[in-house]
Amino acid sequence: MRPLRRLLARTLLAPLLLLPLLSCSYPKPSAKTVASALVRAGAFAEPKTVLVARRIEVHTDASMGGGALDDRQLSKIDPVVAIMHANGLLVVQDVYGPDGGMGGYQHVISIAPASSTSPELFVETDETGTPVGPAWTQTHKTPGWRVTLGRRELVNVDQIIDSSSPVAERLSPGYVLASVGFKWIPNDIGKLFDQGALDFDNMPRELQMASVNAADLDSRATYNGRAWLTRDKKGEWYVTLFDCRRCSTQS
C-alpha cells in the first residue's frame, strides 16, 4: 500500500516540480517576434503630431513693429503655425492694434486650414497647449486641431535579455527587455518639419529654428528605445511598455 501511495504522490508532484524548470528554460522571443509585437503596440505605433490652435491672442513688444506679424515673427510665437502658413497649409488673419496699457501691440490671430488642404489632415481637439512667455505677456491659444507629421519605422532589435541576465534591470520573471532602434518617417506635412529634408538648409534661419522647436523630427537620425514584453494567456508576446529618449509624439 505504501509503495502505491508514494507512487501516487510522486505522480501528483511531478508536474509541480517541473514548472520552475519550464519557466527557467522558457525561450526568449526572437528579434522577428519582438518586431512584430512592437508594430502592434499602440505606444510604438502612435504617430508624431503637432497642435494647431484655432486662435492666438498675444502681446508683442514695440520692437516687433505695429503691422501684421510675418512668418519669421510668427515663428517666435507659434512655430507650427509659422511653418504651415509659410507652406500654404493654413490661412492666418492677424487683427492688431496698440496696447496702451502695456505698450507694444495686441494681436488676435485667427487660423484655419487652407481650402486646398484635405480636411482629413486636421483632427479637431480640445487641447489648448502650453502657455508661452512670462505671466504678464502669455500667449493664449484656443483649441484647434492635431496634425500628423510621421510615424516610427523599426530599424533593428539589438539585444533581448530576460530576468536571468546579469545586466537585467529589476526584470521580473516572465518578462524580457529588448533594445531597439527606429527612425521617424515623415508624411508630406512632416517633410516641412524634417531636419533631414533636402530643402531644410535653404529655409530662413528663423524658420529652421521654428521647425526644430516645433517637432524635433529628423529622418536621418536613428533613435534608441527599450521595449518590455511578456506573454499573454495564449502564449503570444506583447509589449507592456515602450520608452526612449526624444520619443515624444506630441508637440
C-alpha positions in Angstrom: 0.0 0.0 0.0 2.8 2.4 0.9 4.6 2.0 -2.4 1.3 2.8 -4.2 0.9 6.0 -2.1 4.4 7.0 -2.8 3.9 6.4 -6.5 0.7 8.5 -6.5 2.4 11.3 -4.5 5.3 11.4 -7.0 2.9 11.4 -9.9 1.0 14.4 -8.5 4.1 16.3 -7.5 5.9 15.7 -10.8 4.2 18.5 -12.8 4.7 21.0 -9.9 8.3 20.2 -9.7 8.7 20.6 -13.5 7.1 24.1 -13.6 10.1 26.0 -12.3 12.3 24.2 -14.8 9.9 25.0 -17.6 9.7 28.7 -16.6 13.5 29.0 -16.4 14.0 27.5 -19.8 11.2 29.4 -21.4 12.7 30.6 -24.8 13.2 34.3 -25.3 11.4 35.8 -28.3 13.3 36.2 -31.5 14.1 39.6 -33.0 11.4 39.0 -35.5 8.9 38.3 -32.8 9.8 41.5 -30.9 9.5 43.5 -34.1 6.0 42.0 -34.8 4.9 42.8 -31.2 6.2 46.4 -31.5 4.3 47.1 -34.7 1.1 46.0 -32.9 1.8 48.1 -29.8 0.0 51.4 -29.5 2.9 53.1 -27.7 5.2 52.4 -30.6 2.7 52.9 -33.4 1.4 56.2 -32.1 2.2 58.9 -34.7 4.1 62.1 -34.2 1.7 65.1 -34.2 1.6 68.8 -33.6 -1.0 71.1 -32.2 -2.5 73.9 -34.3 -4.5 76.5 -32.4 -7.7 78.0 -33.9 -6.9 81.4 -32.4 -3.9 83.0 -30.7 -4.0 86.1 -28.6 -0.6 87.6 -27.9 1.0 90.8 -26.8 4.2 91.8 -28.7 6.9 94.3 -27.8 7.1 97.5 -29.7 10.4 96.4 -31.2 8.5 93.9 -33.4 6.6 96.7 -35.1 2.9 97.6 -35.4 1.9 95.6 -38.5 0.6 92.1 -39.0 3.2 89.5 -38.0 5.1 87.9 -40.8 6.1 84.2 -40.7 9.5 85.0 -39.2 7.9 86.9 -36.4 5.1 84.4 -36.0 7.7 81.6 -35.6 8.7 83.1 -32.2 5.1 82.8 -31.1 3.9 79.6 -32.7 6.5 77.8 -34.9 4.0 75.2 -36.1 1.6 77.8 -37.4 4.5 79.7 -39.0 5.9 76.7 -40.8 2.4 75.6 -42.1 1.4 79.1 -43.1 4.7 79.6 -45.0 3.9 76.5 -47.0 0.3 77.4 -47.8 -1.4 74.9 -45.5 -3.0 77.5 -43.2 -4.9 80.8 -43.6 -3.8 83.3 -41.0 -5.6 86.6 -40.2 -3.9 89.0 -37.8 -6.0 91.7 -36.2 -3.7 94.0 -34.3 -3.6 97.4 -32.5 -1.6 99.4 -29.9 -1.8 98.2 -26.4 -1.9 101.5 -24.5 -1.8 99.9 -21.1 1.3 97.8 -21.5 3.0 99.4 -24.6 3.6 97.4 -27.7 0.8 95.7 -29.6 -2.0 93.3 -29.1 -2.6 90.7 -31.8 -5.6 88.4 -32.3 -4.6 85.8 -34.8 -7.3 83.6 -36.4 -6.2 80.4 -38.0 -7.9 78.0 -40.4 -6.9 75.2 -42.8 -6.4 76.4 -46.3 -9.2 75.5 -48.8 -6.7 73.5 -50.8 -5.8 71.3 -47.8 -7.6 68.0 -47.2 -9.8 68.3 -44.1 -8.8 64.8 -43.1 -5.4 66.1 -42.2 -6.8 68.2 -39.4 -8.3 66.3 -36.4 -10.2 68.5 -34.0 -9.1 68.5 -30.4 -10.0 70.3 -27.2 -6.3 70.7 -26.2 -5.2 74.3 -25.6 -1.4 73.7 -25.5 1.1 75.2 -23.0 1.1 79.0 -22.4 4.3 80.7 -23.7 6.2 83.5 -22.1 6.1 85.3 -18.7 2.7 85.6 -16.9 2.2 89.3 -18.0 2.7 88.5 -21.7 1.5 85.0 -22.1 0.3 83.7 -25.4 -3.3 82.5 -25.1 -4.5 79.8 -27.5 -7.9 78.2 -28.2 -8.3 74.5 -29.0 -7.9 73.7 -32.7 -6.5 70.6 -34.4 -3.9 67.9 -34.2 -1.9 67.2 -37.4 0.1 64.1 -38.0 3.7 64.5 -39.2 5.0 61.0 -39.3 5.3 57.5 -37.8 8.0 55.3 -36.4 9.7 52.7 -38.5 11.7 49.9 -36.7 15.3 49.7 -37.9 16.7 47.0 -35.6 16.4 44.9 -32.5 19.8 45.0 -30.9 19.5 43.0 -27.7 17.0 40.8 -25.9 17.5 39.9 -22.2 15.4 38.1 -19.6 15.4 38.1 -15.8 18.3 35.6 -15.7 20.7 38.1 -17.4 23.3 39.7 -15.1 22.5 43.1 -16.8 18.8 42.9 -16.3 17.4 46.0 -14.5 14.9 44.7 -12.0 13.3 42.5 -14.6 10.5 40.2 -13.3 10.5 36.5 -14.3 8.4 36.0 -17.5 9.4 39.4 -18.9 12.1 40.4 -21.4 13.7 43.7 -22.2 14.6 44.5 -25.9 16.8 47.3 -27.1 15.6 48.7 -30.4 16.4 51.4 -32.9 13.8 53.3 -35.1 13.5 56.2 -37.4 10.8 58.8 -37.8 9.3 58.6 -41.3 7.6 61.9 -42.2 4.5 62.2 -44.3 4.0 65.1 -46.7 3.4 67.7 -43.9 6.1 66.2 -41.8 8.6 66.8 -44.5 8.2 70.5 -43.9 9.5 70.0 -40.4 12.1 67.4 -41.2 15.7 68.5 -40.4 16.9 65.8 -42.8 14.9 67.2 -45.8 17.0 68.5 -48.7 15.4 71.9 -48.6 15.9 72.4 -44.8 19.2 74.3 -45.2 17.6 76.7 -47.7 14.9 77.8 -45.2 15.4 81.1 -43.4 17.3 80.7 -40.1 14.2 81.7 -38.1 12.1 79.0 -39.8 14.8 76.4 -39.3 14.8 77.0 -35.6 11.0 77.1 -35.6 11.0 73.7 -37.3 13.3 72.2 -34.7 11.3 73.7 -31.8 8.0 72.6 -33.3 8.6 68.9 -34.0 12.2 67.8 -33.4 11.8 65.5 -36.4 15.0 64.3 -38.2 14.5 61.5 -40.7 18.3 60.9 -40.9 18.6 60.0 -37.2 18.2 56.6 -35.6 16.7 56.8 -32.1 17.2 54.2 -29.4 14.4 52.8 -27.3 13.6 50.0 -25.0 10.6 47.6 -25.0 9.4 45.4 -22.2 7.5 42.3 -23.3 5.7 39.4 -21.7 3.3 36.6 -22.9 -0.4 36.7 -22.8 -2.7 33.8 -21.9 -2.3 32.4 -25.4 1.5 32.5 -25.2 1.8 35.4 -27.6 4.4 38.1 -26.8 3.2 41.6 -26.4 4.7 45.0 -25.4 3.8 46.2 -21.9 5.9 49.4 -22.1 7.9 51.3 -24.7 10.3 54.0 -23.6 13.1 56.1 -25.2 14.7 59.5 -25.3 13.3 62.0 -27.8 10.3 59.8 -28.3 7.7 62.5 -27.7 4.9 62.1 -30.2 3.0 65.3 -29.3 4.2 68.9 -29.5 
